[in-house]
Amino acid sequence: MKRSLLALAAAARRRWSSRPLARDLEVQSRAWLARDTGVALVRARGESLLVGWGRDGVRLLSRLGREDAP
Protein backbone atom coordinates (compact mmCIF):
# COMPACT_ATOMS: atom_id res chain seq x y z
CA MET A 1 0.00 0.00 0.00
CA LYS A 2 2.79 2.43 0.85
CA ARG A 3 4.24 2.03 -2.63
CA SER A 4 0.84 2.72 -4.20
CA LEU A 5 0.33 5.89 -2.16
CA LEU A 6 3.80 7.08 -3.10
CA ALA A 7 2.95 6.48 -6.75
CA LEU A 8 -0.24 8.50 -6.27
CA ALA A 9 1.73 11.34 -4.73
CA ALA A 10 4.19 11.35 -7.61
CA ALA A 11 1.39 11.35 -10.20
CA ALA A 12 -0.46 14.17 -8.45
CA ARG A 13 2.69 16.24 -8.27
CA ARG A 14 3.34 15.82 -11.98
CA ARG A 15 -0.25 16.74 -12.82
CA TRP A 16 -0.75 19.84 -10.69
CA SER A 17 2.62 21.54 -10.82
CA SER A 18 6.13 21.39 -12.07
CA ARG A 19 7.40 22.43 -8.60
CA PRO A 20 4.98 21.17 -5.94
CA LEU A 21 5.44 21.59 -2.21
CA ALA A 22 4.95 18.87 0.39
CA ARG A 23 1.94 20.72 1.83
CA ASP A 24 0.22 20.47 -1.58
CA LEU A 25 -0.59 16.79 -1.04
CA GLU A 26 -2.13 15.18 2.05
CA VAL A 27 -3.65 11.75 2.62
CA GLN A 28 -6.57 12.59 4.92
CA SER A 29 -8.04 9.14 5.40
CA ARG A 30 -7.75 5.62 4.05
CA ALA A 31 -9.69 2.39 4.34
CA TRP A 32 -8.80 -1.17 3.40
CA LEU A 33 -11.36 -3.01 1.28
CA ALA A 34 -9.52 -6.33 0.92
CA ARG A 35 -6.03 -7.71 1.41
CA ASP A 36 -4.36 -5.63 -1.31
CA THR A 37 -6.98 -2.98 -2.10
CA GLY A 38 -8.39 0.12 -0.51
CA VAL A 39 -9.53 3.68 -0.94
CA ALA A 40 -8.10 6.97 0.27
CA LEU A 41 -9.33 10.52 0.62
CA VAL A 42 -6.55 12.77 -0.63
CA ARG A 43 -6.31 16.56 -0.71
CA ALA A 44 -4.13 17.86 -3.54
CA ARG A 45 -3.76 21.63 -3.91
CA GLY A 46 -7.08 22.30 -2.22
CA GLU A 47 -9.02 19.67 -4.15
CA SER A 48 -10.44 16.57 -2.44
CA LEU A 49 -9.96 13.35 -4.40
CA LEU A 50 -11.19 9.82 -3.76
CA VAL A 51 -8.64 7.32 -5.03
CA GLY A 52 -8.48 3.56 -5.03
CA TRP A 53 -5.40 1.40 -4.94
CA GLY A 54 -4.68 -2.24 -5.59
CA ARG A 55 -2.27 -4.58 -7.32
CA ASP A 56 -2.70 -2.68 -10.59
CA GLY A 57 -1.79 0.68 -9.05
CA VAL A 58 -3.67 3.82 -8.03
CA ARG A 59 -6.73 5.22 -9.82
CA LEU A 60 -8.77 8.36 -9.42
CA LEU A 61 -12.33 7.35 -8.49
CA SER A 62 -13.90 10.78 -8.00
CA ARG A 63 -13.16 14.48 -7.68
CA LEU A 64 -15.04 15.58 -4.58
CA GLY A 65 -14.60 19.33 -4.85
CA ARG A 66 -12.36 22.22 -3.97
CA GLU A 67 -11.61 23.62 -0.55
CA ASP A 68 -12.61 27.13 -1.64
CA ALA A 69 -15.92 26.06 -3.23
CA PRO A 70 -19.16 27.27 -1.52
C-alpha positions, 0 to 999 in steps of 0.5 A, spaced: 500 500 500 505 504 501 508 504 494 501 505 491 500 511 495 507 514 493 505 512 486 499 517 487 503 522 490 508 522 484 502 522 479 499 528 483 505 532 483 506 531 476 499 533 474 498 539 478 505 543 478 512 542 475 514 544 482 509 542 488 510 543 495 509 537 500 503 541 503 500 540 496 498 533 497 495 530 504 492 523 505 486 525 509 483 518 510 484 511 508 480 504 508 482 497 506 477 493 502 480 487 501 487 484 502 491 488 497 486 494 495 483 500 498 480 507 498 483 513 500 481 521 501 486 525 498 487 533 498 491 535 492 492 543 492 485 544 495 481 539 491 479 533 495 480 526 491 477 519 492 482 514 489 483 507 489 489 502 490 490 495 488 495 490 485 494 494 478 496 501 481 492 507 483 486 510 480 482 516 481 475 514 483 472 521 483 473 528 484 469 531 490 470 538 490 475 544 492 476 547 498 474 554 496 468 552 493 461 554 496 
